[in-house]
Amino acid sequence: QVQLVESGGGLVQPGESLRLTCVASGFRITAYTVSWYRQAPGQERELVAQMSDVGRAKYANSVQGRFIISRDNNKNTVALQMDNLKPEDTANYYCNARLRLLVLYDYWGQGTQVAVSS
């Protein structure tokens, strides 16, 4: 059974840090592009950070310099280190793994809640 399970969310104050982790099971992430998305109430889901199968990363402008995405293909995990959190980072964060071959393999986790408030 293919599954992505996120953890590490919580309530923090502005300026603090959180580390989100996504554990994949039922498949190997090695060839997949892995991403973190977020969705705040009443807003569309947006791409936060993405890493290709060869380790090339890109970030949304709003998190550049504060967030770092990483992957461990041996452990089949993806992480998002979030530093200097701001209230506008408050959202549900989702892990995604995507691979396009003859068909599209597109897997999502259930999400983890991040709230930044003083």
Contacts in CASP RR format, 6 or more apart in sequence:
PFRMAT RR
TARGET T0000
AUTHOR 0000-0000-0000
METHOD contacts of the structure
MODEL  1
QVQLVESGGGLVQPGESLRLTCVASGFRITAYTVSWYRQAPGQERELVAQ
MSDVGRAKYANSVQGRFIISRDNNKNTVALQMDNLKPEDTANYYCNARLR
LLVLYDYWGQGTQVAVSS
1 25 0 8 1.000
1 26 0 8 1.000
2 25 0 8 1.000
2 26 0 8 1.000
2 27 0 8 1.000
2 107 0 8 1.000
3 24 0 8 1.000
3 25 0 8 1.000
3 26 0 8 1.000
3 107 0 8 1.000
3 109 0 8 1.000
4 22 0 8 1.000
4 23 0 8 1.000
4 24 0 8 1.000
4 95 0 8 1.000
4 96 0 8 1.000
4 97 0 8 1.000
4 107 0 8 1.000
4 108 0 8 1.000
4 109 0 8 1.000
5 22 0 8 1.000
5 23 0 8 1.000
5 25 0 8 1.000
5 109 0 8 1.000
5 110 0 8 1.000
6 20 0 8 1.000
6 21 0 8 1.000
6 22 0 8 1.000
6 93 0 8 1.000
6 94 0 8 1.000
6 95 0 8 1.000
6 109 0 8 1.000
6 110 0 8 1.000
6 111 0 8 1.000
6 112 0 8 1.000
7 20 0 8 1.000
7 21 0 8 1.000
7 22 0 8 1.000
7 23 0 8 1.000
7 112 0 8 1.000
8 18 0 8 1.000
8 19 0 8 1.000
8 20 0 8 1.000
8 21 0 8 1.000
8 112 0 8 1.000
9 18 0 8 1.000
9 20 0 8 1.000
9 93 0 8 1.000
9 112 0 8 1.000
9 113 0 8 1.000
9 114 0 8 1.000
10 18 0 8 1.000
10 112 0 8 1.000
10 113 0 8 1.000
10 114 0 8 1.000
10 115 0 8 1.000
11 115 0 8 1.000
11 116 0 8 1.000
11 117 0 8 1.000
12 18 0 8 1.000
12 85 0 8 1.000
12 114 0 8 1.000
12 115 0 8 1.000
12 116 0 8 1.000
13 116 0 8 1.000
13 117 0 8 1.000
13 118 0 8 1.000
14 85 0 8 1.000
14 86 0 8 1.000
14 87 0 8 1.000
14 116 0 8 1.000
14 117 0 8 1.000
14 118 0 8 1.000
15 83 0 8 1.000
15 84 0 8 1.000
15 85 0 8 1.000
15 86 0 8 1.000
15 116 0 8 1.000
16 85 0 8 1.000
16 116 0 8 1.000
17 81 0 8 1.000
17 82 0 8 1.000
17 83 0 8 1.000
17 84 0 8 1.000
17 85 0 8 1.000
18 82 0 8 1.000
18 85 0 8 1.000
18 114 0 8 1.000
19 79 0 8 1.000
19 80 0 8 1.000
19 81 0 8 1.000
19 82 0 8 1.000
20 36 0 8 1.000
20 79 0 8 1.000
20 80 0 8 1.000
20 82 0 8 1.000
20 93 0 8 1.000
20 95 0 8 1.000
20 112 0 8 1.000
20 114 0 8 1.000
21 77 0 8 1.000
21 78 0 8 1.000
21 79 0 8 1.000
22 34 0 8 1.000
22 36 0 8 1.000
22 77 0 8 1.000
22 78 0 8 1.000
22 79 0 8 1.000
22 80 0 8 1.000
22 95 0 8 1.000
22 109 0 8 1.000
23 76 0 8 1.000
23 77 0 8 1.000
24 76 0 8 1.000
24 77 0 8 1.000
24 78 0 8 1.000
24 97 0 8 1.000
24 107 0 8 1.000
25 76 0 8 1.000
27 97 0 8 1.000
27 105 0 8 1.000
27 107 0 8 1.000
28 73 0 8 1.000
28 76 0 8 1.000
29 71 0 8 1.000
29 73 0 8 1.000
29 76 0 8 1.000
29 77 0 8 1.000
29 78 0 8 1.000
29 97 0 8 1.000
30 53 0 8 1.000
30 73 0 8 1.000
31 53 0 8 1.000
31 99 0 8 1.000
32 53 0 8 1.000
32 97 0 8 1.000
32 98 0 8 1.000
32 99 0 8 1.000
32 105 0 8 1.000
33 50 0 8 1.000
33 51 0 8 1.000
33 52 0 8 1.000
33 53 0 8 1.000
33 97 0 8 1.000
33 98 0 8 1.000
33 99 0 8 1.000
34 50 0 8 1.000
34 51 0 8 1.000
34 69 0 8 1.000
34 71 0 8 1.000
34 78 0 8 1.000
34 95 0 8 1.000
34 96 0 8 1.000
34 97 0 8 1.000
34 98 0 8 1.000
35 47 0 8 1.000
35 48 0 8 1.000
35 49 0 8 1.000
35 50 0 8 1.000
35 51 0 8 1.000
35 69 0 8 1.000
35 95 0 8 1.000
35 96 0 8 1.000
35 97 0 8 1.000
35 98 0 8 1.000
36 47 0 8 1.000
36 48 0 8 1.000
36 49 0 8 1.000
36 50 0 8 1.000
36 69 0 8 1.000
36 78 0 8 1.000
36 80 0 8 1.000
36 93 0 8 1.000
36 94 0 8 1.000
36 95 0 8 1.000
36 96 0 8 1.000
37 45 0 8 1.000
37 46 0 8 1.000
37 47 0 8 1.000
37 48 0 8 1.000
37 93 0 8 1.000
37 94 0 8 1.000
37 96 0 8 1.000
38 45 0 8 1.000
38 46 0 8 1.000
38 48 0 8 1.000
38 89 0 8 1.000
38 91 0 8 1.000
38 92 0 8 1.000
38 93 0 8 1.000
38 94 0 8 1.000
38 114 0 8 1.000
39 45 0 8 1.000
39 46 0 8 1.000
39 91 0 8 1.000
39 92 0 8 1.000
39 94 0 8 1.000
40 90 0 8 1.000
40 91 0 8 1.000
40 92 0 8 1.000
43 91 0 8 1.000
45 94 0 8 1.000
46 60 0 8 1.000
47 60 0 8 1.000
48 59 0 8 1.000
48 60 0 8 1.000
48 63 0 8 1.000
48 67 0 8 1.000
48 80 0 8 1.000
48 93 0 8 1.000
49 57 0 8 1.000
49 58 0 8 1.000
49 59 0 8 1.000
49 60 0 8 1.000
49 63 0 8 1.000
49 67 0 8 1.000
49 68 0 8 1.000
49 69 0 8 1.000
49 80 0 8 1.000
50 57 0 8 1.000
50 58 0 8 1.000
50 59 0 8 1.000
50 69 0 8 1.000
51 57 0 8 1.000
51 69 0 8 1.000
51 70 0 8 1.000
51 71 0 8 1.000
51 78 0 8 1.000
55 71 0 8 1.000
57 68 0 8 1.000
57 69 0 8 1.000
59 65 0 8 1.000
59 67 0 8 1.000
59 69 0 8 1.000
62 88 0 8 1.000
63 82 0 8 1.000
63 89 0 8 1.000
66 82 0 8 1.000
66 83 0 8 1.000
66 84 0 8 1.000
66 85 0 8 1.000
67 80 0 8 1.000
67 81 0 8 1.000
67 82 0 8 1.000
67 83 0 8 1.000
68 80 0 8 1.000
68 81 0 8 1.000
68 83 0 8 1.000
69 78 0 8 1.000
69 79 0 8 1.000
69 80 0 8 1.000
69 81 0 8 1.000
70 78 0 8 1.000
70 79 0 8 1.000
70 80 0 8 1.000
70 81 0 8 1.000
71 77 0 8 1.000
71 78 0 8 1.000
71 79 0 8 1.000
72 78 0 8 1.000
72 79 0 8 1.000
78 95 0 8 1.000
78 97 0 8 1.000
80 93 0 8 1.000
82 89 0 8 1.000
82 114 0 8 1.000
85 114 0 8 1.000
85 116 0 8 1.000
86 116 0 8 1.000
87 116 0 8 1.000
87 117 0 8 1.000
87 118 0 8 1.000
88 116 0 8 1.000
89 114 0 8 1.000
89 116 0 8 1.000
90 114 0 8 1.000
90 115 0 8 1.000
90 116 0 8 1.000
90 117 0 8 1.000
91 113 0 8 1.000
91 114 0 8 1.000
92 111 0 8 1.000
92 112 0 8 1.000
92 113 0 8 1.000
92 114 0 8 1.000
93 111 0 8 1.000
93 112 0 8 1.000
93 113 0 8 1.000
93 114 0 8 1.000
94 108 0 8 1.000
94 109 0 8 1.000
94 110 0 8 1.000
94 111 0 8 1.000
95 108 0 8 1.000
95 109 0 8 1.000
95 111 0 8 1.000
96 106 0 8 1.000
96 107 0 8 1.000
96 108 0 8 1.000
96 109 0 8 1.000
97 105 0 8 1.000
97 106 0 8 1.000
97 107 0 8 1.000
98 104 0 8 1.000
98 105 0 8 1.000
98 106 0 8 1.000
98 107 0 8 1.000
99 105 0 8 1.000
END
